[in-house]
């Protein structure tokens, strides 16, 4: 598939930039982000690192939640690390693919023309 490479403008708010970054494990953590597009669309996205998935499972095994780690309710997005650079690149790439609501959660997207 030949995707047109363009620079898409968006504003990005990252929760982890608002907290004590000295106590933040960029490879094993989760956060919320806001993506504001120039056309007025706004997105709130829950982001986990790959390593945090295992941490969540391990925590559930200890607490008994989610049937002791048998399942996880997934975030909206997984990334390698929680850094501005990583998340900006990720969002930029996802926007090249399509609308975030379609790309991040295609299983529940309903376009109105599909019945």
C-alpha positions as CSV (number, residue, x, y, z in Angstrom):
1,X,0.0,0.0,0.0
2,X,1.4,3.3,-1.0
3,X,0.7,5.9,1.7
4,X,1.2,9.5,1.0
5,X,3.8,10.9,3.5
6,X,2.6,14.3,4.8
7,X,3.1,16.2,8.1
8,X,-0.2,16.2,10.0
9,X,-0.5,19.0,12.5
10,X,-1.9,18.1,16.0
11,X,-1.5,19.3,19.5
12,X,-0.4,16.7,22.1
13,X,-0.9,16.8,25.8
14,X,0.9,14.0,27.8
15,X,0.0,13.2,31.3
16,X,3.5,12.1,32.2
17,X,4.8,15.6,31.5
18,X,2.6,16.9,34.3
19,X,3.9,14.5,37.0
20,X,7.2,13.9,38.8
21,X,9.3,12.6,35.9
22,X,12.0,11.3,38.3
23,X,9.5,8.6,39.5
24,X,8.3,7.6,36.1
25,X,9.4,4.4,34.4
26,X,9.2,5.2,30.7
27,X,9.2,1.6,29.7
28,X,6.8,0.2,32.3
29,X,4.0,2.6,32.9
30,X,0.7,3.9,31.5
31,X,-0.7,7.3,30.9
32,X,-3.4,9.3,29.3
33,X,-2.9,11.6,26.4
34,X,-5.0,14.2,24.5
35,X,-4.7,14.7,20.8
36,X,-6.2,17.8,19.3
37,X,-6.4,18.0,15.5
38,X,-6.6,21.2,13.5
39,X,-10.0,20.3,12.2
40,X,-11.5,20.4,15.7
41,X,-11.5,16.7,16.5
42,X,-10.2,15.8,20.0
43,X,-9.2,12.4,21.3
44,X,-8.5,11.1,24.8
45,X,-6.3,8.0,24.5
46,X,-5.2,5.6,27.2
47,X,-1.6,4.4,26.5
48,X,0.3,1.5,28.0
49,X,3.9,0.4,27.4
50,X,4.5,-3.2,26.3
51,X,6.1,-4.0,29.6
52,X,3.2,-2.5,31.6
53,X,0.9,-5.2,30.2
54,X,2.9,-7.8,32.1
55,X,2.9,-5.6,35.2
56,X,-0.9,-5.3,35.1
57,X,-1.3,-9.1,34.7
58,X,1.1,-9.7,37.7
59,X,-0.8,-7.2,39.8
60,X,-4.1,-8.8,39.0
61,X,-2.7,-12.2,40.0
62,X,-1.9,-10.8,43.4
63,X,-5.2,-8.9,43.9
64,X,-7.5,-11.4,42.2
65,X,-8.9,-8.8,39.8
66,X,-9.8,-9.8,36.2
67,X,-10.1,-13.4,37.4
68,X,-6.6,-13.2,38.8
69,X,-5.0,-12.0,35.6
70,X,-6.9,-14.3,33.2
71,X,-7.8,-11.3,31.1
72,X,-7.1,-7.6,30.7
73,X,-9.3,-4.8,29.4
74,X,-6.9,-3.3,26.8
75,X,-5.9,0.3,26.6
76,X,-6.4,2.3,23.4
77,X,-2.7,2.0,22.4
78,X,0.5,0.2,23.2
79,X,3.9,1.8,22.7
80,X,7.5,0.9,23.4
81,X,8.1,3.8,25.8
82,X,6.4,6.9,27.2
83,X,8.3,9.7,25.7
84,X,7.1,12.6,23.7
85,X,9.2,11.5,20.7
86,X,7.7,8.0,20.7
87,X,4.1,9.1,21.1
88,X,4.4,11.9,18.5
89,X,5.9,9.5,16.0
90,X,3.2,7.0,16.8
91,X,0.3,9.4,16.5
92,X,1.7,10.9,13.3
93,X,2.0,7.4,11.7
94,X,-1.6,6.4,12.9
95,X,-3.0,9.6,11.4
96,X,-1.4,8.8,8.0
97,X,-3.3,5.5,8.1
98,X,-6.6,7.1,8.9
99,X,-8.9,8.6,11.5
100,X,-7.8,7.6,15.0
101,X,-11.3,6.3,16.0
102,X,-11.1,3.9,13.0
103,X,-7.5,2.9,13.3
104,X,-7.4,2.4,17.1
105,X,-10.7,0.6,17.5
106,X,-11.9,-0.8,14.2
107,X,-13.9,-3.5,15.8
108,X,-16.6,-1.1,17.1
109,X,-16.4,1.5,14.5
110,X,-19.7,1.8,12.6
111,X,-19.6,3.9,9.4
112,X,-23.4,3.9,8.8
113,X,-23.0,2.2,5.4
114,X,-22.1,-1.2,6.8
115,X,-25.1,-3.2,8.1
